Amino acid sequence: PAPTGGSDAPAAAPERLVLLMTPSDEKSLLEEQGAVIAELLTEQLGIPVEVQVPDDYAAVVTALGTGQADIAFTAPALTVQTLDEGIATPILQVTRDGSRSYVTQWMTNDPDRFCETDVVSVPTEVSKDGASAGTFDFKFCNGVDTAEYGDEVGFDALSLLSPDDPISFVDAGSTSGYKFPVTQLQLLGVIDSPEDLTAATFAGGHPASVLAVARGEAVVGTSFDDARTTAVLEEPAVEDVVVFAWSTPIPNDGVVVSTLLSEEWVEKIKAALLTLPDSEAGATALFDSYEVDGFADADLEALDVVRQVGANFD
């Protein structure tokens, strides 16, 4: 059963709260946007909220487990881990374009090898700081451009991968950037275990994984769909990166709170978070940090698929 929050904890107001931003993007960006979110939460809650961006995914779990953090935006695998270890309670799930799920995108700089169809370009408007940053031509093949979540798209092309191919993953704790795509390769028989990927690297963030492919540091990379909207602002060569496959759907990331907090403060924090999309500053900070447009109640049953995939890495 899921923990319900620290019902035995005193209901007195904490002196401050620490908000963690999982480092799935550039640290400076998350610090900047996280500071806006923290300021808005401070106004709503009446106590200081401080933002921190740990160096990696594992540090998020450590901070929550040792009482050094109170609230965290967590990738699905981290949501499951902190829930199962009893150190945090999921209270919200983010939405993007109204959807509660997303996919891994597989991308390459070698379309001749991995594209079974012609490469198509889709003009895509990119935003930053709440304003348009321009329109870029993003490339797709194997029908990804017209696919819907749940479609088996590009799976045959993934079978062309070899264990010794240079592949850019995101982080060992990343759901879409590592655990789901590696599980795909296992199911397809490309590898028997993650250790077979002898030339794999971790980029440290989703846009960084896109950049690794754009710069030729890896022939193939993984990220959430579509991390190119951030990376292209740093490196125009991202327009040449071709997305050729997807994973099966993954429940969206969420927000968890420490089980050391009282139920009263859990409800206060949840209510404060729900106000963020209502202000221009909050909506912009949520979108620019994690491309979030809203929140839904946490769906614990939906996390079962993440738990099952995660078991492959225990």
ChimeraX attribute file (.defattr): number of C-alpha atoms within 10 A of each C-alpha:
attribute: neighborCount
match mode: 1-to-1
recipient: residues
	/A:1	6
	/A:2	11
	/A:3	15
	/A:4	16
	/A:5	24
	/A:6	21
	/A:7	15
	/A:8	11
	/A:9	13
	/A:10	14
	/A:11	13
	/A:12	10
	/A:13	14
	/A:14	12
	/A:15	8
	/A:16	14
	/A:17	21
	/A:18	18
	/A:19	25
	/A:20	28
	/A:21	25
	/A:22	26
	/A:23	29
	/A:24	28
	/A:25	21
	/A:26	17
	/A:27	18
	/A:28	11
	/A:29	15
	/A:30	24
	/A:31	18
	/A:32	14
	/A:33	22
	/A:34	24
	/A:35	18
	/A:36	18
	/A:37	24
	/A:38	22
	/A:39	16
	/A:40	20
	/A:41	24
	/A:42	17
	/A:43	12
	/A:44	16
	/A:45	19
	/A:46	11
	/A:47	14
	/A:48	16
	/A:49	22
	/A:50	19
	/A:51	24
	/A:52	21
	/A:53	22
	/A:54	17
	/A:55	13
	/A:56	17
	/A:57	22
	/A:58	15
	/A:59	15
	/A:60	24
	/A:61	22
	/A:62	15
	/A:63	18
	/A:64	24
	/A:65	19
	/A:66	10
	/A:67	14
	/A:68	15
	/A:69	22
	/A:70	24
	/A:71	26
	/A:72	27
	/A:73	23
	/A:74	27
	/A:75	23
	/A:76	24
	/A:77	23
	/A:78	26
	/A:79	25
	/A:80	21
	/A:81	19
	/A:82	23
	/A:83	21
	/A:84	15
	/A:85	11
	/A:86	17
	/A:87	23
	/A:88	31
	/A:89	26
	/A:90	28
	/A:91	23
	/A:92	21
	/A:93	25
	/A:94	24
	/A:95	20
	/A:96	16
	/A:97	10
	/A:98	12
	/A:99	15
	/A:100	21
	/A:101	18
	/A:102	22
	/A:103	24
	/A:104	24
	/A:105	24
	/A:106	26
	/A:107	28
	/A:108	28
	/A:109	22
	/A:110	15
	/A:111	22
	/A:112	11
	/A:113	11
	/A:114	24
	/A:115	21
	/A:116	15
	/A:117	13
	/A:118	12
	/A:119	17
	/A:120	15
	/A:121	16
	/A:122	12
	/A:123	11
	/A:124	13
	/A:125	13
	/A:126	17
	/A:127	17
	/A:128	15
	/A:129	13
	/A:130	14
	/A:131	9
	/A:132	10
	/A:133	13
	/A:134	12
	/A:135	13
	/A:136	19
	/A:137	14
	/A:138	22
	/A:139	22
	/A:140	25
	/A:141	23
	/A:142	22
	/A:143	21
	/A:144	21
	/A:145	18
	/A:146	10
	/A:147	13
	/A:148	12
	/A:149	16
	/A:150	13
	/A:151	14
	/A:152	15
	/A:153	22
	/A:154	22
	/A:155	16
	/A:156	15
	/A:157	16
	/A:158	19
	/A:159	16
	/A:160	11
	/A:161	18
	/A:162	16
	/A:163	18
	/A:164	11
	/A:165	14
	/A:166	20
	/A:167	27
	/A:168	31
	/A:169	30
	/A:170	28
	/A:171	23
	/A:172	16
	/A:173	20
	/A:174	27
	/A:175	27
	/A:176	32
	/A:177	29
	/A:178	21
	/A:179	24
	/A:180	25
	/A:181	25
	/A:182	24
	/A:183	20
	/A:184	19
	/A:185	21
	/A:186	16
	/A:187	12
	/A:188	15
	/A:189	11
	/A:190	18
	/A:191	19
	/A:192	15
	/A:193	15
	/A:194	17
	/A:195	10
	/A:196	14
	/A:197	19
	/A:198	13
	/A:199	14
	/A:200	19
	/A:201	19
	/A:202	18
	/A:203	21
	/A:204	23
	/A:205	23
	/A:206	31
	/A:207	25
	/A:208	25
	/A:209	31
	/A:210	33
	/A:211	27
	/A:212	24
	/A:213	26
	/A:214	27
	/A:215	14
	/A:216	14
	/A:217	16
	/A:218	22
	/A:219	19
	/A:220	29
	/A:221	33
	/A:222	31
	/A:223	29
	/A:224	24
	/A:225	16
	/A:226	18
	/A:227	22
	/A:228	26
	/A:229	23
	/A:230	23
	/A:231	22
	/A:232	21
	/A:233	16
	/A:234	13
	/A:235	14
	/A:236	12
	/A:237	14
	/A:238	26
	/A:239	17
	/A:240	19
	/A:241	25
	/A:242	27
	/A:243	30
	/A:244	28
	/A:245	28
	/A:246	30
	/A:247	24
	/A:248	18
	/A:249	18
	/A:250	22
	/A:251	25
	/A:252	24
	/A:253	26
	/A:254	24
	/A:255	25
	/A:256	28
	/A:257	27
	/A:258	26
	/A:259	27
	/A:260	21
	/A:261	26
	/A:262	21
	/A:263	18
	/A:264	16
	/A:265	19
	/A:266	24
	/A:267	14
	/A:268	13
	/A:269	19
	/A:270	16
	/A:271	14
	/A:272	16
	/A:273	22
	/A:274	13
	/A:275	16
	/A:276	22
	/A:277	18
	/A:278	11
	/A:279	11
	/A:280	10
	/A:281	16
	/A:282	23
	/A:283	19
	/A:284	23
	/A:285	27
	/A:286	21
	/A:287	19
	/A:288	21
	/A:289	23
	/A:290	19
	/A:291	19
	/A:292	21
	/A:293	21
	/A:294	23
	/A:295	22
	/A:296	15
	/A:297	13
	/A:298	20
	/A:299	16
	/A:300	15
	/A:301	7
	/A:302	14
	/A:303	18
	/A:304	13
	/A:305	15
	/A:306	21
	/A:307	16
	/A:308	10
	/A:309	18
	/A:310	20
	/A:311	10
	/A:312	14
	/A:313	13
	/A:314	5
